[in-house]
Amino acid sequence: MRDPETSQDVQLSAVPKGEEPVAYLSFNRNGYSTYCRVFREYHEWVAKRNVERYQNTVQHGKNYDAKNMLHVFRLLRMAEEIALTSQLQVRRPDREFLLAVRRGEFEYEELVQQAEALVERVEVAFAASSLPEAPDKAATELLLIQTRRAWYATK
């Protein structure tokens, strides 16, 4: 038998035979189950969330996860860079902008507009890019083997 405290089912009781109906109940079982799952997952997230990161969000008062937003811009800008130059810079030339995003120096709506425009630029850049559709699997495996051999040779 299921525990009534954790069950996602509606609990019903029997109606004595011969009783006149006073109401009809319609129940969206899938909708209710989805609601219960989302509610439970949210509370699990609250219990396990990174408190320091949450405090950062509260401190800057912009009501968005600034670290996550930083990564949105870093990854989109890196994608555009790869599409345009076929190169990847790990040390970011836009470091100060990214740190300003992390400090919450921008309004959420402004960042969303910038990110949407950047997504469009990335799509255009990849459409015109000379990059191949897929990586060269053999070259990638060879590079991996060479890297591992060099790494373990120093150990």
C-alpha positions in Angstrom: 0.0 0.0 0.0 1.2 3.5 -0.8 2.1 6.0 1.9 -0.6 8.7 1.9 1.9 11.3 2.8 4.1 10.8 -0.3 1.5 9.3 -2.7 0.7 11.4 -5.8 -2.7 9.8 -6.1 -5.9 11.3 -4.9 -7.3 9.4 -2.0 -11.0 8.5 -2.3 -13.4 6.9 0.1 -16.5 4.8 -0.6 -19.9 6.4 -0.8 -22.7 4.4 0.8 -25.0 2.7 -1.7 -28.1 4.6 -2.5 -26.8 8.1 -1.7 -27.7 10.9 -4.0 -24.7 12.5 -5.8 -24.0 16.0 -4.6 -21.1 16.7 -7.0 -18.9 15.2 -9.6 -15.2 15.2 -9.4 -12.9 15.6 -12.5 -9.3 14.8 -11.9 -6.3 15.4 -14.2 -4.0 12.7 -12.9 -1.1 13.5 -15.3 -1.3 17.2 -14.5 -1.4 16.6 -10.8 1.5 14.1 -10.9 3.6 16.6 -12.9 2.8 19.3 -10.4 3.8 17.0 -7.5 7.1 16.1 -9.2 8.0 19.7 -10.0 7.1 20.8 -6.4 9.3 18.0 -5.0 12.2 18.7 -7.3 12.1 22.4 -6.5 12.2 21.7 -2.7 15.1 19.2 -3.3 16.9 21.9 -5.2 16.3 24.5 -2.4 17.7 22.0 0.1 20.8 21.2 -2.0 21.5 24.6 -3.6 24.8 26.4 -3.4 24.1 28.9 -0.6 27.0 31.1 -1.6 25.8 31.3 -5.1 22.3 32.0 -3.9 23.6 34.8 -1.6 25.4 36.3 -4.6 22.1 36.4 -6.5 20.3 38.1 -3.5 23.2 40.6 -2.9 23.2 42.1 -6.4 19.4 42.2 -6.3 18.9 41.5 -10.0 17.0 38.3 -9.4 19.0 36.1 -11.8 21.9 33.6 -11.4 24.8 35.8 -12.4 27.3 33.0 -12.6 25.0 31.1 -15.0 24.5 34.3 -17.0 28.3 34.8 -17.2 28.6 31.3 -18.7 25.8 32.0 -21.2 27.8 34.9 -22.6 31.2 33.2 -22.4 29.9 30.1 -24.4 28.0 32.1 -27.0 30.9 34.4 -27.6 33.3 31.4 -27.8 30.9 29.8 -30.3 30.9 32.9 -32.5 34.7 33.1 -32.3 35.1 29.5 -33.4 32.7 30.0 -36.3 34.4 33.1 -37.4 38.1 32.2 -36.9 38.2 28.4 -36.4 40.2 29.2 -33.3 39.4 29.0 -29.6 40.8 31.4 -27.0 40.6 30.0 -23.5 41.8 33.3 -21.9 38.9 35.6 -22.7 39.6 39.0 -24.2 36.1 40.1 -22.8 37.0 39.1 -19.2 35.9 42.4 -17.7 32.5 42.3 -19.3 32.0 38.7 -18.0 33.0 39.7 -14.5 30.6 42.7 -14.7 27.9 40.2 -15.6 28.8 38.0 -12.6 28.7 41.0 -10.3 25.2 41.7 -11.5 25.9 45.1 -13.1 23.3 44.6 -15.8 19.6 44.3 -15.8 18.2 40.9 -16.6 16.1 42.2 -19.6 19.2 43.9 -21.1 21.2 40.7 -20.8 18.4 38.6 -22.4 18.3 41.0 -25.4 22.1 40.9 -25.8 22.1 37.1 -25.6 19.3 36.7 -28.1 21.2 39.0 -30.5 24.3 37.0 -29.9 22.5 33.7 -30.7 21.4 35.2 -34.0 25.0 36.2 -34.8 26.3 32.8 -33.9 23.7 31.1 -36.2 24.7 33.4 -39.0 28.4 32.9 -38.4 28.1 29.1 -38.4 25.9 29.2 -41.6 28.8 31.0 -43.3 31.6 29.1 -41.6 34.1 27.0 -43.4 34.2 24.5 -40.5 33.4 20.9 -41.4 30.0 19.6 -40.4 31.6 17.1 -38.0 35.0 16.7 -36.4 37.7 14.5 -38.0 37.3 11.4 -35.7 40.7 9.9 -36.7 42.6 13.1 -36.1 40.8 13.6 -32.8 41.6 10.1 -31.6 45.3 10.6 -32.6 45.5 13.9 -30.7 44.0 12.2 -27.6 46.5 9.4 -27.8 49.4 11.8 -28.3 48.2 14.0 -25.4 47.8 11.0 -23.0 51.3 9.6 -23.9 52.9 13.0 -23.3 51.0 13.4 -20.0 51.9 9.9 -18.7 55.5 10.2 -19.9 56.0 13.0 -17.3 54.6 11.0 -14.4 
